[in-house]
Amino acid sequence: MSAVSDIPARARASEVPVLTPLSHTDPLGNPFLRTRFALPARPRTYLRRRRLADHLDQAFKTPLTLLNGPAGAGKTLLAAEWASRQSPPVAWLSFDGGDHRPGLFWAYVLQALRACGAPPSEAVGTPVNASRVSRRILSTLASELNDRDRPVLLVLDEYDRVTDTKIAEQLEFVLHHAGRGLRLVLITRTEPLLPLHRYRAVGELTEIRSAELAFTPEEAAALLELHGVSVPIQAARNLVDRTRGWAAGLSLSALAARETSDPELYLKEFEADRSTVADFLLAEVLKRQTPQTQDLLLRVSVLDRFCPELANALTHRIDAEPLLAGLHRENAFVERLGHSWYQLHPLFREILRAHMRVRLPGLEPELHRRAARWLRRHGHLPETLAHSAAADDWDLAAGALVDDLAIGRLFTGPNSHDLAQLFSHMGPEARSPATDLVRAAHDLSRHDLDHGLASLRHAEEQLADDDRDLAAARLSCALLEALAARLSGCPPQVEKAAETAAELRQEVPAHLLDKHPELTALLLTHVGSTLLWAGRFEDARAVLNTVADAPGGPATEAPREEAMGHLALLDYLNGWTGRAERRALAAVPETDRPGPPRTTGSGIGRLVLAAVAVDRDELDRAQALLDQTAGPPSGTRDPVMAAGHAFAAARLLMARGKMRAAVEAADPAVPAAVTSPWATSQEALVTSAAHLAGGRPDRAAEVLRAVSGDQPVCAVEAASIQLAARRTGAALDLLDSIHAEERTGPAVSVRAALVRARAADVAGDTATVRRLLTQALLDARRERLRRPFLDAGAWIRPHLATAPLHDLAAGWLTPAPEPPRGRPGPPSPPPPLVVVELSAREHDVLERVARMMSTEEIAADLCLSVNTVKTHLKSVYRKLAVNRRGEAVRRARDLRML
């Protein structure tokens, strides 16, 4: 039964209508307050926002319009400015904190209609009892409104102050029966007690809520201009981010900024808790709440987000759920995130947090600790770490990281730099196995082997005396042992760590291993790097391929890049220059990442690219790539990285004829438990070449004794030096010692052919010379290997000047012949590109592009999303160095990829 029909008949009968429509008093006998019927004045700095005004125009098409937003959102001024532009009748009624019983409510509504020029007839009358209103008054009013040719626009401002459910039912009754004669606009902070779902379902509700009321950056900049503050659009955008486009916050900030010498700086750095914004929010929001709700808001201000259970953990109460739901309904700057999670408006959070430190002094660390413990129990690791650090509870933080098997996140992942920064504040007083493991990881990530091992040993000693199930901590130890073995260049130690890790994996919950694939990827990368250092190329390749082929994702991106960089180095050392380049390009990220530059992964990739550039006689490019690596940083103990930098720098210096500098650069000066055969051979080659250039062939030959055929690239270069020292037999013996396997690439075959051709030239066997040079030119042209021919010496030039060798060398090794005068020849083709290999899916996409299929058709054909197809296309364009579909197809066909 409705509130209207529930009124006793005797009461309704006794309510005699007042015949005069010009009553000046309400049912209590008090005069009507005219200010409540007047449109609020707009300040000079009011900004009319066309998009909102256009939306409000829909109010004439729907019975009900709702402007719902928090205090200071600009609802009232928006509605007042819009209403002032409408043709009468527009009835405006503002509510305050006074008496809002049904009789008083409807008396004021009827007076608002009279004030706007749409007075009800004498038949309607007015309520004489402040507590009730007769059904006859409401029915007659609705009937008269329904008979109007032109609707009345009734705006009820601050309707959230009207809390009587009877009034809501009565208002719904009148609105429903008034038909097209009434258009009702409610301005409120809370959800009105009306059946909004019914209006919404049939399209009879116009809604403007907080998100739409928020200022855009462009609107904020215009508002600041009205306040006399001119700032760049980016500064306005930053202010909108901080205030969430809240109108009052923008206006108050603008007023304060206007009084400063540097408004832009003020808007960027102002302290919210010491501003007029704080006064507004504390008065309009916080002080309106009950003491329990105020306490809740102050305590959750230490959190970025919260749910009722977490809030209860901070208050030690159990009432958070209804309080938070109520705050959200009231638009009290508590925003719902979904799935029962909330957050405070950023400015409100700043102000509450400062206010909490005054009202609850000394409680903040304990609140962070309570939050961290709750978040740890519920599996929210990043927030657990942040709150543990804020509480200065490093045992809790490190324990959560290690127990979650997340220690690898200190080395890889999008937040690794932030995580390292967080733990950099951990002091020496924190002593537990977990904190020692974190210290060890921190030091080893910076290649500080001595301090890292000291912390690691201390952690292992404590774990050995602990009878609890600490498989996650022991597996973390194995990862760090593998890294230490990598930095030490010790294959036995790294293989032992890998075996230990394999055993411990059986004891760790499967969900943790699945959650943290980076731990396995990092471990295998350390194993592969150490095996590569030791010259066990095939073993290293097998391990590194496992990492490179691992499922993608941000957590494993760094180890996958490292694996690709190491595989590129393996290819280079085996003579596969083009393949090495492709892998190296895959190891180099497209964009720089935040945080300090890594010395592995992309660094090794750039070193390989530099070495390839030297082989192609692109010396300036090689120098630029070396400069990007900036050399090994101080204290670097990664042997592979150090050796890679040493040989790339030495080769570049040799190509420029700086032999003494090359000898100095060739020694990586990194202590290692096991000597690297390829690093030793590379150093011997540089030293030997320097002796030869200095006229000391015997000393050059002596240095080469350590070089064998087990390192094909080194053996061929050593043979070249032996031949230059006129030791033909020794040179050919070295070449014959090379195992003729498929693992050696064009860089080996080209250099070997040149050495044998030189030997044949010395013997006067011209036919053999030309046959060998022909094969060398064919192999080298595909890879653009110029340096071997430039280093061969003067003997090769007469041969290259003869046909057909001249034609094979023209255009890439020697200048192309000039076209006959008078007839311009066709343009010479661009040099062949060596590109990154396309993935299988990228190749699938490219094939369909060649068939003239649209992006949508490709997506449907491959069962992919359109965005995924676009991502693959962008990658194809980058790899093929093109910008359009047609160019990509032509380039791919030129390269015989299609």
VEXDO-87149 format. One record per residue (C-alpha): x, y negated, z; residue in three letters. Coordinates in pm, whole numbers, padded with zeros to 5 digits, always signed. Layout:
XYZALA/...
//
This chain:
+00000+00000+00000MET/+00144-00341-00093SER/+00218-00617+00151ALA/-00055-00824-00010VAL/-00335-00569+00021SER/-00222-00483+00372ASP/-00331-00821+00510ILE/-00632-00780+00742PRO/-00959-00898+00593ALA/-01031-01123+00891ARG/-00700-01302+00848ALA/-00758-01349+00476ARG/-01107-01485+00533ALA/-00986-01731+00795SER/-00729-01874+00555GLU/-00940-02152+00404VAL/-00771-02303+00097PRO/-00662-02663+00115VAL/-00852-02844-00158LEU/-00598-03114-00225THR/-00299-03012-00444PRO/-00097-03299-00306LEU/-00031-03161+00042SER/+00276-03314+00205HIS/+00323-03065+00487THR/+00398-02696+00512ASP/+00193-02448+00723PRO/+00392-02548+01031LEU/+00294-02910+00984GLY/+00641-03017+00882ASN/+00689-03233+00573PRO/+00818-03061+00264PHE/+01188-03128+00210LEU/+01208-03283-00134ARG/+01576-03201-00174THR/+01480-02836-00202ARG/+01288-02911-00524PHE/+01558-03122-00688ALA/+01809-02989-00939LEU/+02156-02995-00778PRO/+02378-03269-00913ALA/+02669-03152-01127ARG/+03010-03295-01042PRO/+03207-03492-01298ARG/+03444-03198-01333THR/+03169-02951-01420TYR/+03256-02748-01732LEU/+02968-02641-01951ARG/+03035-02293-02081ARG/+02843-02234-02399ARG/+02856-01855-02382ARG/+02673-01853-02048LEU/+02420-02113-02155ALA/+02343-01909-02465ASP/+02292-01603-02249HIS/+02063-01793-02015LEU/+01846-01890-02311ASP/+01730-01528-02303GLN/+01541-01616-01983ALA/+01245-01733-02192PHE/+01223-01389-02354LYS/+01216-01181-02035THR/+00997-01213-01723PRO/+01294-01187-01487LEU/+01645-01333-01500THR/+01911-01256-01243LEU/+02224-01459-01169LEU/+02413-01244-00922ASN/+02760-01329-00799GLY/+02968-01415-00493PRO/+02985-01746-00315ALA/+03151-02009-00531GLY/+03099-01819-00856ALA/+02926-02120-01015GLY/+02577-01966-01030LYS/+02381-02265-00903THR/+02557-02527-01114LEU/+02526-02308-01422LEU/+02151-02266-01371ALA/+02100-02633-01280ALA/+02283-02761-01588GLU/+02093-02521-01810TRP/+01757-02602-01650ALA/+01817-02976-01698SER/+01827-02918-02073ARG/+01493-02736-02084GLN/+01157-02891-02154SER/+00922-02903-01855PRO/+00773-02739-01666PRO/+01084-02620-01479VAL/+01026-02559-01109ALA/+01336-02550-00887TRP/+01337-02426-00529LEU/+01646-02390-00310SER/+01650-02185+00008PHE/+01855-02255+00316ASP/+01912-02077+00643GLY/+01570-02177+00781GLY/+01242-01995+00832ASP/+01142-01783+00528HIS/+00822-01608+00637ARG/+00568-01527+00362PRO/+00336-01820+00431GLY/+00620-02071+00430LEU/+00777-01911+00123PHE/+00463-01939-00089TRP/+00381-02285+00039ALA/+00716-02402-00092TYR/+00672-02215-00422VAL/+00335-02384-00479LEU/+00484-02722-00391GLN/+00770-02659-00638ALA/+00510-02598-00910LEU/+00336-02923-00821ARG/+00668-03112-00822ALA/+00753-02993-01176CYS/+00418-03097-01321GLY/+00253-02755-01329ALA/+00025-02781-01023PRO/-00204-02492-00938PRO/-00571-02574-00934SER/-00771-02641-00618GLU/-00894-02284-00646ALA/-00547-02154-00554VAL/-00508-02359-00242GLY/-00211-02322-00004THR/-00128-02093+00289PRO/-00216-02227+00632VAL/-00039-01952+00828ASN/+00341-01943+00814ALA/+00353-01566+00865SER/+00108-01448+00599ARG/-00052-01530+00270VAL/-00389-01414+00139SER/-00425-01187-00160ARG/-00672-01433-00308ARG/-00409-01710-00325ILE/-00160-01484-00502LEU/-00418-01334-00737SER/-00555-01673-00832THR/-00205-01811-00886LEU/-00110-01517-01108ALA/-00432-01550-01305SER/-00383-01922-01366GLU/-00022-01869-01474LEU/-00131-01593-01710ASN/-00378-01834-01877ASP/-00110-02093-01955ARG/-00016-02162-02315ASP/+00334-02254-02210ARG/+00525-02054-01944PRO/+00648-02206-01622VAL/+01019-02154-01550LEU/+01060-02094-01176LEU/+01420-02097-01045VAL/+01478-01969-00690LEU/+01826-02065-00574ASP/+02005-01877-00293GLU/+01733-01616-00299TYR/+01961-01384-00097ASP/+01853-01584+00213ARG/+01501-01446+00168VAL/+01514-01105+00336THR/+01149-01025+00412ASP/+01045-00717+00211THR/+00684-00840+00204LYS/+00792-01146+00008ILE/+00968-00928-00248ALA/+00652-00720-00296GLU/+00436-01031-00325GLN/+00676-01192-00575LEU/+00671-00874-00786GLU/+00290-00880-00773PHE/+00267-01238-00901VAL/+00538-01189-01165LEU/+00370-00878-01299HIS/+00020-01028-01323HIS/+00131-01372-01444ALA/+00229-01213-01774GLY/+00392-01453-02020ARG/+00292-01752-01809GLY/+00585-01717-01564LEU/+00958-01682-01619ARG/+01138-01618-01291LEU/+01512-01690-01242VAL/+01673-01563-00921LEU/+02011-01699-00810ILE/+02152-01468-00546THR/+02462-01319-00389ARG/+02294-00987-00324THR/+02077-00742-00511GLU/+01715-00859-00471PRO/+01458-00613-00336LEU/+01276-00591-00667LEU/+01236-00290-00898PRO/+01513-00408-01131LEU/+01544-00064-01284HIS/+01195-00089-01426ARG/+01257-00427-01586TYR/+01595-00309-01713ARG/+01452+00008-01865ALA/+01202-00181-02082VAL/+01435-00467-02173GLY/+01258-00727-01959GLU/+01557-00830-01748LEU/+01828-01085-01830THR/+02137-01037-01612GLU/+02445-01252-01559ILE/+02675-01102-01300ARG/+03018-01164-01151SER/+03222-01033-01443ALA/+03044-01266-01687GLU/+03054-01561-01449LEU/+03434-01532-01423ALA/+03626-01795-01616PHE/+03836-01690-01913THR/+04192-01829-01938PRO/+04076-02076-02203GLU/+03786-02192-01985GLU/+04017-02219-01686ALA/+04257-02439-01884ALA/+03966-02663-01985ALA/+03847-02683-01622LEU/+04194-02780-01505LEU/+04202-03053-01770GLU/+03878-03194-01630LEU/+04054-03213-01293HIS/+04345-03397-01450GLY/+04578-03097-01448VAL/+04728-02996-01780SER/+04910-02661-01792VAL/+05008-02414-02066PRO/+04761-02139-02145ILE/+04991-01879-01989GLN/+04984-02065-01658ALA/+04604-02071-01678ALA/+04604-01700-01758ARG/+04821-01628-01453ASN/+04587-01832-01232LEU/+04287-01642-01369VAL/+04463-01313-01292ASP/+04515-01423-00933ARG/+04167-01567-00879THR/+03985-01319-01107ARG/+03833-01625-01276GLY/+03647-01724-00957TRP/+03506-02073-01013ALA/+03552-02211-00662ALA/+03907-02078-00642GLY/+03996-02244-00972LEU/+03839-02578-00877SER/+03992-02589-00529LEU/+04332-02493-00667SER/+04304-02763-00932ALA/+04219-03027-00672LEU/+04520-02929-00464ALA/+04752-02905-00766ALA/+04653-03254-00876ARG/+04811-03393-00560GLU/+05152-03228-00620THR/+05448-03339-00830SER/+05459-03008-01020ASP/+05103-02875-01069PRO/+05214-02580-01280GLU/+05456-02461-01012LEU/+05194-02511-00740TYR/+04935-02303-00927LEU/+05193-02029-00967LYS/+05319-02016-00610GLU/+05057-02168-00378PHE/+04998-01987-00049GLU/+04634-01888-00052ALA/+04609-01863+00327ASP/+04716-02226+00367ARG/+04486-02374+00107SER/+04132-02505+00090THR/+04048-02174-00074VAL/+04110-02009+00261ALA/+03878-02253+00437ASP/+03605-02177+00184PHE/+03632-01798+00203LEU/+03664-01782+00579LEU/+03360-02003+00626ALA/+03141-01869+00346GLU/+03230-01500+00365VAL/+03418-01381+00673LEU/+03240-01582+00944LYS/+02900-01475+00812ARG/+02979-01113+00900GLN/+02929-00927+01226THR/+03235-00876+01453PRO/+03257-00511+01344GLN/+03256-00605+00976THR/+03513-00880+01033GLN/+03741-00632+01208ASP/+03703-00389+00918LEU/+03787-00655+00658LEU/+04094-00772+00848LEU/+04232-00419+00882ARG/+04175-00308+00523VAL/+04352-00623+00402SER/+04680-00429+00429VAL/+04554-00193+00154LEU/+04546-00237-00222ASP/+04246-00005-00237ARG/+04047+00191+00018PHE/+03761+00433+00064CYS/+03536+00464+00371PRO/+03739+00751+00520GLU/+04065+00556+00487LEU/+03903+00247+00635ALA/+03780+00457+00929ASN/+04136+00578+00984ALA/+04244+00217+01026LEU/+03955+00111+01251THR/+03921+00436+01452HIS/+03545+00404+01392ARG/+03304+00590+01166ILE/+03092+00305+01028ASP/+03298+00200+00724ALA/+03073+00355+00460GLU/+02757+00151+00526PRO/+02960-00163+00599LEU/+03152-00143+00271LEU/+02839-00065+00073ALA/+02669-00366+00229GLY/+02964-00595+00160LEU/+02966-00488-00201HIS/+02592-00545-00236ARG/+02635-00891-00084GLU/+02911-00983-00330ASN/+03132-01046-00029ALA/+03450-01016-00240PHE/+03461-00639-00192VAL/+03482-00485-00538GLU/+03382-00127-00617ARG/+03639+00075-00813LEU/+03428+00388-00849GLY/+03429+00727-00678HIS/+03377+00559-00337SER/+03692+00345-00367TRP/+03696-00031-00316TYR/+03936-00322-00330GLN/+03933-00677-00198LEU/+03944-00978-00426HIS/+04317-01068-00449PRO/+04283-01415-00295LEU/+04050-01289-00024PHE/+04301-01014+00056ARG/+04586-01264+00089GLU/+04382-01483+00321ILE/+04251-01197+00533LEU/+04598-01051+00573ARG/+04736-01379+00702ALA/+04431-01420+00927HIS/+04479-01064+01058MET/+04835-01144+01168ARG/+04695-01424+01383VAL/+04394-01242+01527ARG/+04560-00900+01561LEU/+04929-00981+01613PRO/+05174-00691+01591GLY/+04916-00447+01454LEU/+05019-00458+01088GLU/+05299-00192+01099PRO/+05068+00050+01280GLU/+04795-00006+01021LEU/+05044+00075+00744HIS/+05151+00388+00933ARG/+04791+00507+00981ARG/+04726+00443+00611ALA/+05040+00632+00508ALA/+04949+00936+00716ARG/+04595+00949+00577TRP/+04715+00899+00220LEU/+04980+01171+00261ARG/+04720+01420+00384ARG/+04504+01344+00082HIS/+04779+01363-00178GLY/+04826+00997-00272HIS/+05205+00990-00289LEU/+05283+00645-00438PRO/+05064+00467-00185GLU/+05199+00686+00095THR/+05551+00572+00012LEU/+05453+00207-00013ALA/+05278+00203+00326HIS/+05548+00411+00495SER/+05807+00160+00376ALA/+05590-00130+00492ALA/+05573+00036+00835ALA/+05951+00086+00823ASP/+05888+00458+00880ASP/+06149+00603+00645TRP/+06127+00955+00786ASP/+05761+00956+00685LEU/+05837+00811+00340ALA/+06126+01042+00258ALA/+05943+01343+00402GLY/+05643+01275+00180ALA/+05866+01242-00128LEU/+06055+01564-00061VAL/+05754+01770+00050ASP/+05577+01670-00270ASP/+05878+01796-00470LEU/+05900+01446-00617ALA/+06268+01369-00559ILE/+06319+01383-00935GLY/+06106+01069-00962ARG/+06408+00877-00834LEU/+06579+00963-01166PHE/+06302+00962-01424THR/+05951+00839-01488GLY/+05798+00496-01542PRO/+05827+00404-01172ASN/+06176+00539-01102SER/+06327+00191-01075HIS/+06055+00074-00834ASP/+06100+00388-00627LEU/+06474+00338-00608ALA/+06417-00024-00506GLN/+06177+00084-00233LEU/+06427+00325-00075PHE/+06715+00079-00112SER/+06578-00088+00203HIS/+06618+00230+00408MET/+06869+00175+00687GLY/+07131+00414+00826PRO/+06929+00471+01142GLU/+06683+00695+00955ALA/+06828+01044+01005ARG/+06642+01351+00883SER/+06698+01610+00611PRO/+06458+01421+00388ALA/+06621+01081+00435THR/+06964+01236+00371ASP/+06833+01395+00052LEU/+06699+01059-00064VAL/+07034+00895+00017ARG/+07215+01167-00177ALA/+06985+01118-00475ALA/+07032+00742-00459HIS/+07413+00771-00453ASP/+07437+01046-00715LEU/+07207+00854-00950SER/+07475+00584-00941ARG/+07749+00845-00989HIS/+07883+00786-00639ASP/+07992+01146-00594LEU/+08173+01108-00261ASP/+07888+00944-00067HIS/+07626+01151-00246GLY/+07792+01479-00152LEU/+07838+01367+00209ALA/+07464+01300+00247SER/+07377+01620+00061LEU/+07598+01834+00286ARG/+07447+01673+00597HIS/+07095+01750+00472ALA/+07188+02110+00392GLU/+07335+02161+00741GLU/+07013+02042+00903GLN/+06799+02258+00674LEU/+07011+02564+00754ALA/+06917+02528+01123ASP/+06547+02480+01052ASP/+06325+02791+01056ASP/+06028+02622+00888ARG/+05920+02688+00531ASP/+06115+02413+00356LEU/+06136+02553+00003ALA/+06061+02214-00154ALA/+06349+02051+00036ALA/+06587+02334-00055ARG/+06482+02316-00420LEU/+06556+01942-00407SER/+06900+02032-00273CYS/+06956+02262-00572ALA/+06870+01979-00812LEU/+07119+01747-00643LEU/+07383+02022-00634GLU/+07343+02057-01011ALA/+07386+01684-01059LEU/+07695+01683-00838ALA/+07836+01975-01039ALA/+07769+01783-01360ARG/+07954+01478-01230LEU/+08237+01708-01115SER/+08255+01890-01448GLY/+08219+02227-01275CYS/+08021+02494-01469PRO/+08037+02764-01198PRO/+07885+02528-00944GLN/+07607+02413-01176VAL/+07519+02771-01271GLU/+07506+02866-00904LYS/+07271+02575-00837ALA/+07050+02687-01127ALA/+07034+03042-00989GLU/+06941+02912-00644THR/+06671+02694-00798ALA/+06528+02991-00990ALA/+06494+03186-00663GLU/+06338+02894-00476LEU/+06082+02831-00748ARG/+05916+03156-00642GLN/+05861+03013-00293GLU/+05725+02673-00396VAL/+05350+02636-00459PRO/+05276+02656-00830ALA/+05071+02335-00826HIS/+05376+02138-00713LEU/+05589+02278-00994LEU/+05315+02196-01244ASP/+05280+01848-01096LYS/+05651+01774-01127HIS/+05790+01908-01457PRO/+06069+01652-01432GLU/+06249+01859-01168LEU/+06306+02153-01404THR/+06386+01920-01694ALA/+06647+01733-01490LEU/+06802+02055-01359LEU/+06840+02204-01707LEU/+06980+01878-01841THR/+07254+01886-01578HIS/+07330+02249-01665VAL/+07341+02176-02038GLY/+07565+01872-01995SER/+07813+02065-01783THR/+07826+02355-02031LEU/+07884+02109-02313LEU/+08172+01954-02119TRP/+08326+02297-02079ALA/+08307+02363-02454GLY/+08041+02634-02426ARG/+07850+02481-02712PHE/+07604+02760-02788GLU/+07508+02807-02423ASP/+07467+02432-02387ALA/+07255+02410-02701ARG/+07016+02680-02581ALA/+06960+02505-02247VAL/+06928+02156-02394LEU/+06682+02271-02660ASN/+06457+02396-02381THR/+06448+02046-02234VAL/+06409+01868-02568ALA/+06117+02091-02663ASP/+05944+02055-02325ALA/+05594+01902-02321PRO/+05603+01527-02344GLY/+05503+01277-02081GLY/+05652+00980-01897PRO/+05792+01198-01617ALA/+06018+01401-01850THR/+06097+01125-02098GLU/+06442+01045-01958ALA/+06569+01406-01943PRO/+06430+01470-02291ARG/+06620+01167-02421GLU/+06932+01291-02244GLU/+06892+01636-02396ALA/+06853+01486-02744MET/+07160+01271-02689GLY/+07366+01574-02585HIS/+07235+01779-02878LEU/+07334+01492-03107ALA/+07686+01505-02965LEU/+07697+01882-03018LEU/+07594+01835-03381ASP/+07858+01570-03429TYR/+08131+01784-03275LEU/+08030+02066-03511ASN/+08044+01839-03816GLY/+07671+01786-03876TRP/+07682+01408-03909THR/+07335+01352-04054GLY/+07166+01582-03808ARG/+07359+01418-03525ALA/+07233+01079-03638GLU/+06872+01195-03646ARG/+06890+01341-03298ARG/+07072+01034-03167ALA/+06802+00806-03303LEU/+06543+01020-03126ALA/+06742+00981-02803ALA/+06746+00601-02824VAL/+06422+00447-02692PRO/+06241+00205-02919GLU/+06211-00060-02647THR/+06413-00144-02342ASP/+06265-00028-02015ARG/+06256-00221-01690PRO/+06529-00160-01440GLY/+06903-00119-01477PRO/+07030+00031-01803PRO/+07085+00404-01793ARG/+07433+00534-01875THR/+07308+00863-02018THR/+07048+00972-02270GLY/+07015+00665-02490SER/+07377+00575-02404GLY/+07510+00902-02544ILE/+07282+00858-02845GLY/+07434+00518-02919ARG/+07786+00656-02881LEU/+07708+00927-03135VAL/+07562+00667-03369LEU/+07879+00463-03329ALA/+08096+00764-03418ALA/+07878+00835-03722VAL/+07910+00470-03828ALA/+08289+00500-03811VAL/+08278+00808-04036ASP/+08075+00604-04282ARG/+08315+00309-04256ASP/+08042+00087-04109GLU/+08281-00057-03855LEU/+08083-00365-03755ASP/+07777-00151-03683ARG/+07991+00088-03483ALA/+08123-00203-03276GLN/+07773-00333-03213ALA/+07659+00009-03094LEU/+07959+00040-02863LEU/+07888-00306-02725ASP/+07532-00196-02642GLN/+07668+00080-02420THR/+07892-00180-02255ALA/+08146+00092-02186GLY/+08129+00325-01889PRO/+08022+00128-01584PRO/+08249+00101-01286SER/+08253+00423-01087GLY/+08100+00634-01366THR/+08187+01000-01324ARG/+07973+01159-01591ASP/+08244+01340-01790PRO/+08047+01379-02113VAL/+07946+01012-02122MET/+08298+00899-02042ALA/+08457+01127-02304ALA/+08198+01026-02563GLY/+08273+00660-02510HIS/+08646+00729-02520ALA/+08649+00913-02851PHE/+08401+00673-03020ALA/+08604+00369-02913ALA/+08934+00533-03008ALA/+08806+00630-03355ARG/+08689+00277-03419LEU/+09024+00133-03316LEU/+09209+00385-03535MET/+08992+00290-03832ALA/+09096-00070-03776ARG/+09462+00025-03753GLY/+09499-00050-03382LYS/+09681+00268-03289MET/+09821+00162-02952ARG/+09482+00042-02833ALA/+09329+00364-02964ALA/+09567+00576-02753VAL/+09475+00375-02443GLU/+09103+00412-02516ALA/+09121+00787-02585ALA/+09176+00887-02222ASP/+08841+00894-02034PRO/+09027+00911-01699ALA/+08749+01109-01532VAL/+08857+01384-01292PRO/+08685+01716-01359ALA/+08710+02065-01214ALA/+08726+02217-01562VAL/+08920+02072-01853THR/+08708+02003-02157SER/+08864+02156-02472PRO/+08697+01915-02711TRP/+08773+01606-02502ALA/+09136+01719-02469THR/+09158+01785-02843SER/+09009+01445-02929GLN/+09265+01273-02707GLU/+09546+01479-02863ALA/+09434+01381-03213LEU/+09445+01010-03135VAL/+09785+01037-02967THR/+09920+01248-03252SER/+09792+01004-03515ALA/+09957+00719-03326ALA/+10291+00903-03325HIS/+10257+00970-03696LEU/+10176+00606-03771ALA/+10483+00511-03566GLY/+10710+00731-03776GLY/+10741+01015-03523ARG/+10609+01322-03710PRO/+10778+01572-03480ASP/+10616+01426-03170ARG/+10287+01411-03359ALA/+10310+01782-03437ALA/+10410+01865-03081GLU/+10099+01701-02939VAL/+09875+01909-03166LEU/+09977+02242-03017ARG/+09675+02236-02784ALA/+09432+02211-03077VAL/+09287+02540-03206SER/+09029+02658-03451GLY/+08773+02694-03173ASP/+08706+02323-03216GLN/+08650+02301-03597PRO/+08635+01921-03630VAL/+08945+01876-03419CYS/+09128+02158-03599ALA/+09064+02003-03941VAL/+09183+01661-03827GLU/+09487+01823-03669ALA/+09559+02000-03998ALA/+09539+01665-04176SER/+09797+01519-03939ILE/+10023+01823-03976GLN/+10008+01786-04352LEU/+10085+01414-04329ALA/+10385+01515-04117ALA/+10487+01744-04406ARG/+10408+02061-04219ARG/+10198+02222-04490THR/+10217+02573-04348GLY/+10104+02464-04004ALA/+09820+02267-04161ALA/+09693+02563-04362LEU/+09728+02794-04063ASP/+09501+02563-03862LEU/+09244+02559-04141LEU/+09256+02937-04169ASP/+09200+02969-03795SER/+08862+02798-03819ILE/+08582+03048-03793HIS/+08375+03028-04112ALA/+08036+03009-03943GLU/+07720+02820-04025GLU/+07766+02609-03714ARG/+08021+02389-03893THR/+07879+02109-04103GLY/+07979+01877-04389PRO/+08219+01671-04178ALA/+08427+01987-04134VAL/+08400+02107-04493SER/+08479+01765-04643VAL/+08789+01710-04430ARG/+08904+02068-04480ALA/+08866+02034-04857ALA/+09068+01712-04855LEU/+09351+01876-04658VAL/+09363+02168-04900ARG/+09342+01929-05196ALA/+09636+01734-05057ARG/+09831+02057-05020ALA/+09744+02152-05378ALA/+09848+01803-05492ASP/+10187+01851-05326VAL/+10215+02186-05508ALA/+10118+02024-05839GLY/+09798+02230-05877ASP/+09579+01962-06038THR/+09292+02198-06121ALA/+09258+02304-05760THR/+09278+01943-05647VAL/+08991+01838-05871ARG/+08780+02139-05781ARG/+08822+02070-05411LEU/+08763+01696-05449LEU/+08448+01761-05652THR/+08304+01974-05374GLN/+08415+01725-05109ALA/+08251+01435-05293LEU/+07926+01624-05333LEU/+07915+01716-04963ASP/+08022+01370-04847ALA/+07777+01178-05069ARG/+07478+01339-04896ARG/+07612+01229-04559GLU/+07777+00904-04678ARG/+08109+01013-04527LEU/+08356+00750-04647ARG/+08617+00752-04373ARG/+08778+01089-04464PRO/+08857+00959-04815PHE/+08984+00623-04685LEU/+09211+00802-04436ASP/+09339+01050-04698ALA/+09606+00813-04827GLY/+09722+00679-05163ALA/+09755+01022-05328TRP/+09378+01051-05375ILE/+09321+00731-05573ARG/+09451+00849-05913PRO/+09231+01155-05891HIS/+08921+00953-05805LEU/+08984+00734-06107ALA/+08941+01030-06343THR/+08615+01161-06482ALA/+08397+01321-06350PRO/+08528+01237-06001LEU/+08492+00868-06076HIS/+08119+00914-06145ASP/+08071+01118-05827LEU/+08235+00843-05617ALA/+08078+00543-05789ALA/+07824+00339-05597GLY/+07882+00479-05249TRP/+08257+00537-05213LEU/+08393+00318-05493THR/+08231+00013-05659PRO/+07976+00098-05930ALA/+08083+00013-06286PRO/+07966-00324-06412GLU/+07700-00312-06686PRO/+07803-00425-07037PRO/+07791-00802-07087ARG/+07484-00939-07260GLY/+07255-00662-07146ARG/+07166-00653-06782PRO/+07164-00300-06657GLY/+06899-00149-06436PRO/+06932-00232-06068PRO/+07133+00021-05875SER/+06928+00237-05644PRO/+06956+00166-05275PRO/+07185+00393-05082PRO/+07010+00706-04961PRO/+06858+00677-04618LEU/+06918+00916-04337VAL/+06605+00904-04125VAL/+06476+01055-03808VAL/+06315+01392-03871GLU/+05935+01377-03873LEU/+05751+01590-03623SER/+05519+01859-03756ALA/+05211+01649-03677ARG/+05363+01337-03836GLU/+05433+01542-04150HIS/+05071+01663-04151ASP/+04949+01304-04133VAL/+05189+01190-04407LEU/+05076+01469-04641GLU/+04715+01354-04606ARG/+04813+00993-04661VAL/+04970+01107-04988ALA/+04630+01258-05078ARG/+04472+00912-05038MET/+04272+01015-04729MET/+04153+00741-04496SER/+04254+00727-04130THR/+03911+00850-04028GLU/+03927+01139-04276GLU/+04271+01239-04152ILE/+04147+01231-03793ALA/+03852+01455-03877ALA/+04064+01693-04085ASP/+04325+01737-03809LEU/+04077+01725-03517CYS/+04251+01417-03375LEU/+04127+01081-03257SER/+04162+00783-03490VAL/+04396+00614-03239ASN/+04621+00921-03233THR/+04643+00918-03615VAL/+04733+00548-03604LYS/+05006+00622-03349THR/+05153+00892-03575HIS/+05140+00655-03872LEU/+05328+00385-03681LYS/+05595+00639-03592SER/+05621+00749-03957VAL/+05656+00387-04072TYR/+05931+00324-03817ARG/+06123+00637-03908LYS/+06098+00571-04282LEU/+06170+00197-04239ALA/+05850+00092-04423VAL/+05540-00112-04344ASN/+05266+00033-04565ARG/+05111+00365-04658ARG/+05218+00352-05022GLY/+05576+00268-04929GLU/+05581+00557-04683ALA/+05467+00804-04949VAL/+05719+00676-05205ARG/+06005+00684-04953ARG/+05913+01033-04840ALA/+05909+01155-05200ARG/+06246+00992-05268ASP/+06381+01183-04969LEU/+06211+01503-05085ARG/+06001+01521-04769MET/+05682+01566-04975LEU/
//
